[in-house]
Each structure stands twice: as structure tokens, then as C-alpha cells.
Amino acid sequence: MSLIRVILAIIFPPLAIIDKGCGSVLIILLLTLCGWVPGVIGALVILNGKKQ
């Protein structure tokens, strides 16, 4: 997890996980629309997940 990705996840969460797949981006986009904090938390969880 790079510092740039963390900053990007705080500013605009869906953009930080754009390379993780369409499903992840849609989930984070919906969470961000529900509230900024759930979107940030979701993006950080996905970024901190195991590498495939």
C-alpha cells in the first residue's frame, strides 16, 4: 500500500482502487455515495487486502 494510494483513497476512494476490478470500484462508489467515511474505510480495506 503506497502513500499515494492512501492519499488518493482519502480524497476520492473509487479512483484509488481503479485497478482492483469493476466490482470493487462499484462497491466503493456506492459506499462513497452513502457517505464519504464508509467509502474511505472500504477503499483502505481493499488496498490493505492480500495480494493475489
Residue pairs with C-beta under 8 A, 6 or more apart in sequence:
1 47
1 48
5 16
5 47
6 16
6 44
6 47
8 15
8 16
9 16
9 17
9 40
9 43
9 44
9 47
10 40
12 32
13 28
13 31
13 32
13 39
13 40
13 42
13 43
14 25
14 28
14 29
14 32
14 39
14 43
16 43
16 47
17 24
17 25
17 28
17 43
17 46
17 47
18 25
20 46
24 46
27 42
28 39
28 42
28 43
28 46
29 39
31 38
31 39
31 41
31 42
32 38
32 39
32 40
33 39
